Structure formats: C-alpha cells, structure tokens
Amino acid sequence: MAWIESHTVLIRHRKLMELSKDLDLKPVFVLGHLHALWHAALEQQETGDLSSWSDAFIAESAGYKGATTNFVMLLQKHRWLDG
C-alpha cells in the first residue's frame, strides 16, 4: 500500500492559507483537495510529473468542482504544482 507523509502544521502553512483565500475556501477543504490530488498522483503517476494531465483531470483528481483552469493556475501560483 502506498502512503504519503503529512505533517500537522500543513493546515496552518502560509502557502495553504494563501491558496485558501484565493479559492475562497476554508483551509480544511483546501487541505482535502491537496491530499486527494497527492493520492491520485501517487497511485497513477509515481514520478509526480503531471504534465500529461489536463487541468480538468487535475481538478477532478483533487475533488475540486470549481473552475478547473483557475484551480490549476492557483496551484501553480502558490507553488503546489509546477508550471
């Protein structure tokens, strides 16, 4: 079984708080979206290279239901995802 390490401080991390404000979501929801995306990447793209994934697939993998392009752009802006 694959796993990822998660630290308790993540919910209070500056990057997560800024992403939360830009998405207009509570930090706990953003944390859930990030973990869902990380889990999908771990299961389907072990290298972590998501360059072949569309914005829509990234958002769907994260469980995000808003504007997909905006979601990916904000992940990149806050350095949760490379460009």
Buried (B, 14 or more C-beta within 10 A) or exposed (E): EEEEEEEEEBBEBEBBBBBBEBBEBEBEEBBBBBBBBBBBBEEEBEEEEBEEBEBEBBBBBBBBEEEBEBBBBBBEBBEBBEE
